[in-house]
């Protein structure tokens, strides 16, 4: 019986700039080692991660000191473009979540109105102003 491997040779183009920057950032913040980054993200060679660190990182891994060499304008532009794309994706995701949450609030409000009308009970608490201030004061004391 022959063993099949799922080895797929990858190139630098297979990884997005935002992905590379995310891996570099995690390593530089101390969250991952280069080996654990390879395992976590399925990167086949540690040298790939080291190359990213040298190219995009703020740390000189040979002398173990922060790099004083400024990044080229092209590197800065690429990093900023990657950050913009990442932020745009996050914004779209959060906008979608907010939209869904707003629809849920409207739906739940309609359900409460219907239940109150159908069963002739007050589900929402309508406290008189003096009682609501007493509750606030009691919560502060606790």
N, C-alpha and C positions, 0 to 999 in steps of 0.2 A: 504494500500500500504506500502511495506517494503522499508526502505532506505538502500541502499548498501553503504558501506564505502570502500574506496580504501586503507585502512590501511595495510601496509606490514611491518612486523617486520623485522628490519635490525640488522645486527651484525657488529662488528668492521671490519670483513673481507670484508664487502660489500663496504668499502671505501678504495681507493688506498692510498698509503703512500704520493704520490705527492699531492693528493687532501687534505689530512689532513694537510700537511705542508702549502699548499696554504691558507687554512682557518685560520690556526694559524698565518701566516704572515700577512694576512689582518687585523686580530683583533689586533695584536701587533703593527701594524703601525697606528692604530687608524681609519682605514677605516670602520670597522664594530664593532658592539657590539655582544656579544654572541647570544642574541635573534635575531638580524637582520641576523646574519650568518645562524641561523637555518631556518629562513623564506626564505632567498635568495637561499640556497642550498637544501632545503627540508629535513633538518636533523630533525628527530622527537623529539629528546630530547636535551635540553640545556646541560645536564650532559655529553653527549657525547663530545660536543665541549670543555667543561671545562676539561674533561679528556685528550683531545688532548693537550690543553694548558699546563696542568701540565706535560704531558709526553714529549712534543716536544718544548714547548715555552721557552723563555728566561726571563720570568717574573714570580715572585712568587705572585700569585693572593691572597693568604691569608694575607700576610703582606704588599702588594702593593709596594714591592721593587724588583729591578732586582735580579734574582737568581744568587747567587755566586757559586752554585754547578755546577761543570763541568759535561758535558754530558758524558755518558759512551761511550766507543769506539764503541759499537754496535749501539747506537743511532746515533753517528756521521756517521758511515758507512751507516746506513739506510737512513739518510737524504741526504748524498752525492749521494747514488745510485738513490734516487728519483729525485734529481736535475739533474743528468746525463740523466735519462730517459726523463725528461721534456725538457731538452736542445736538446736531440736527436730528439724529436718530432718537436720542434720548428725549428731546423735546416732542417729537411726533408721538412717541410711546406715551409720554405723560399727558399730552393733549387728548389722546384716545382714552386713557384711563379717566381723565376728568370728564370727558363727554359721557362715558358709560356711567360714572358716578352720578352725574346730573340727571340722567335718564332714570336711574334707580330711585333717586330722591323723589322725582315726580311720580313715578309708579307707586312707591310706598305711600306717598301722601294721598294719592287717589284711592289706594286700598283702605287706608285708615278712614277716609271720608265715607267710602262705601260701607265699611263695617259699622261706623257710627250711625249712619242713616238706616241701614238694614236692621241692626240689633238695638237701636235706640239707647246706646250707651256712649258715655264720654270716654274715649280712649286717651285723648290728649289731656294732660293735666292743665287746667286753667286756674292757677293759683292767684289769689288776690295779691296785690303788690306788697302789703305788709307781711304776708306769709312767706313770699319768695325772699325778702330781705332777711327774715329770721333764719331761713335755711342757709343763706350765704354766710351769715355770721356764725352759725353752728359749724359749718364746714371749715371756716377759718380757725376756729378754736381747736378742732380735732387734729 
